[in-house]
Amino acid sequence: MKRDKIIYWVLTGLLCLLVTGSGTAYILQYEDVTATFATLGYPAHLVLLLAIAKLLAVTAILTKKSDLLKSWAYAGLLFDFLLALAAHLSVADGEQYGAIIALVLWAGSFYYDQKLFAKA
C-alpha cells in the first residue's frame, strides 16, 4: 500500500506540474499559444478557457474535496490530451510527444487514484 501511494503521488505530482505549467503558459504566452492553436485548427477563444479549466482540474485532483469534481477533472484532462494528440498528428508537426507523455502520466495517476481512493 505504501508503495502504491508513493507511485500515485509521484505520477500525480508530475501530471499536475505538467498541467499547471501548460495552463500558466496559456495565460502568460497567450499570443504564442493562440498562434499554435490556429495551426492546429482550434479557435483562439479556447486558449483562456482551457487555461482556466486546466488549473481548476489540478485543484480538484489535488484537494480531493469532491469525488465528482475529481472525476470530471480526470475526464476533462483525458479529452484535452487525446484532442491534443489528434491535432498534432493531423498536422504532422512532430509535437505529439508532450501529449503522449501527458497521457501516460494521466493513465498512471488515474489508475492509482482508483486503486487507492475509489469508494466501493
N, C-alpha and C positions, 0 to 999 in steps of 0.2 A: 504494500500500500504506500509506503513512504517513497519507494522508487517511482511509482506511478504519479504521485503528487509532484515530485521533482521534475519528471518529464513533462507533466502538464504545465507547470509554471514556466519552464524554460521555453516550450513551444508557444504558449500563450503570451509570454513576455515578448518574444521575438515577433509574433504576429501583431501584437498591439503596437510595438515600436515601429514596425513597417507601416501599419495603417495610420498611425499618428503622424509619422513623417510624411506620408503621402498626403493626408488631409491638410497638414500645415503647409506643404509645398503648393497645394492647390490654391491656398489663400495668399501666401507670400510671393509666389511666382505666377500670379494669375494670367498675365499676358502670354507667357511661355506655354503654360498648360492649356490655355484656350487655343493656341495655335496647334498644339499637338492633338487636341480633341478634334479640331477641324480636319486634320489629315486623316484621322480615324473615322470620320463621318459622324461625329457626335456634335450636337449644338453647344454653343458656348454657355448657355444658361444652366447647363448641368454641372458645371465646374464647382460653383459655390454650394449648390445643393448636395453634391457628393462629398465635398469637404466637410460640411456640417454633419451629414449622415455618418461619415467615417468616424469622426470624433465622438459622436453620440454612441456609435456601436462599440467603440473601445470602452467608453464609460459603462455601458450596460454589461459588457463581458467582465470587466474587472470588478465592478461593485457587486454583482450577483444579487442585486436588490429585488429583481423580478425575473422569475424563470421565463415568463412570456417575452419580456423585452430582450433578455439574453438570447432566446431562440430566434427572435426576429433579427437581432443583430448578426448572429451567425448566418442566417439565411440571406440577409442583405449583402453581407461580405462575400458569400459564395456567388451570388448573382453578379456582383461587381467584378470579382476575379475572373469568372467564366466569360463575361462580356469583354473584359479587357483582353483576355487571351484570344478570343474570337476576332476581336477588332485588329489586334496586332498581326495575327495570322492572315487575315483577309487582305491587309495592305502589304504584307511581306516585308515589314520594316526591320525584322530581326530583333525586335524589342519584347518578345513574348516571354523571356526568361523570368522577368520580375513577376509576371502573373503566375507562372508555373511555381516559383518559389512560394508565393503567397498561397497558392492552392495547397501545396504540401504542408505548410505551417498551419493553414486552416484545418486541413483534414486531421492532423495530429492533435491540435488543440480541441477540436470538436469531439474526436474520439475519446480522448481522456476526460473531457468535461462530462460526457455522457457516462463514462465508466465510473467516475468518482462522485459526481454530484447529481445525477439523474434520480429523481424520486420514483420509486417503484409503484 
